[in-house]
Amino acid sequence: MNNLKELRGKSKEELDKMLKAQREAVRDLRFKDSNKQLKNVRDLRVAKKEVAKILTVLNENNDNKDGK
């Protein structure tokens, strides 16, 4: 689990890779949940929050580059 300070120190390429991996994890967890194979349903919530953190940092970087 990453905190925002660690994420802000990463490059855009690293964040894009992490975002892709986390979205894949969310997708897999959703499939497991729908098939009643997911043991810990909290994992899905944690994965979604990780996606949100990464998107937040990416959007902050875009705002800073646009001069806002």
Secondary structure as a PSIPRED ss2 file (coil, helix, strand):
# PSIPRED VFORMAT (PSIPRED V4.0)

   1 M C   1.000  0.000  0.000
   2 N C   1.000  0.000  0.000
   3 N C   1.000  0.000  0.000
   4 L H   0.000  1.000  0.000
   5 K H   0.000  1.000  0.000
   6 E H   0.000  1.000  0.000
   7 L H   0.000  1.000  0.000
   8 R H   0.000  1.000  0.000
   9 G C   1.000  0.000  0.000
  10 K C   1.000  0.000  0.000
  11 S C   1.000  0.000  0.000
  12 K H   0.000  1.000  0.000
  13 E H   0.000  1.000  0.000
  14 E H   0.000  1.000  0.000
  15 L H   0.000  1.000  0.000
  16 D H   0.000  1.000  0.000
  17 K H   0.000  1.000  0.000
  18 M H   0.000  1.000  0.000
  19 L H   0.000  1.000  0.000
  20 K H   0.000  1.000  0.000
  21 A H   0.000  1.000  0.000
  22 Q H   0.000  1.000  0.000
  23 R H   0.000  1.000  0.000
  24 E H   0.000  1.000  0.000
  25 A H   0.000  1.000  0.000
  26 V H   0.000  1.000  0.000
  27 R H   0.000  1.000  0.000
  28 D H   0.000  1.000  0.000
  29 L H   0.000  1.000  0.000
  30 R H   0.000  1.000  0.000
  31 F H   0.000  1.000  0.000
  32 K H   0.000  1.000  0.000
  33 D H   0.000  1.000  0.000
  34 S H   0.000  1.000  0.000
  35 N C   1.000  0.000  0.000
  36 K C   1.000  0.000  0.000
  37 Q C   1.000  0.000  0.000
  38 L C   1.000  0.000  0.000
  39 K C   1.000  0.000  0.000
  40 N C   1.000  0.000  0.000
  41 V C   1.000  0.000  0.000
  42 R H   0.000  1.000  0.000
  43 D H   0.000  1.000  0.000
  44 L H   0.000  1.000  0.000
  45 R H   0.000  1.000  0.000
  46 V H   0.000  1.000  0.000
  47 A H   0.000  1.000  0.000
  48 K H   0.000  1.000  0.000
  49 K H   0.000  1.000  0.000
  50 E H   0.000  1.000  0.000
  51 V H   0.000  1.000  0.000
  52 A H   0.000  1.000  0.000
  53 K H   0.000  1.000  0.000
  54 I H   0.000  1.000  0.000
  55 L H   0.000  1.000  0.000
  56 T H   0.000  1.000  0.000
  57 V H   0.000  1.000  0.000
  58 L H   0.000  1.000  0.000
  59 N H   0.000  1.000  0.000
  60 E H   0.000  1.000  0.000
  61 N H   0.000  1.000  0.000
  62 N H   0.000  1.000  0.000
  63 D H   0.000  1.000  0.000
  64 N H   0.000  1.000  0.000
  65 K H   0.000  1.000  0.000
  66 D C   1.000  0.000  0.000
  67 G C   1.000  0.000  0.000
  68 K C   1.000  0.000  0.000
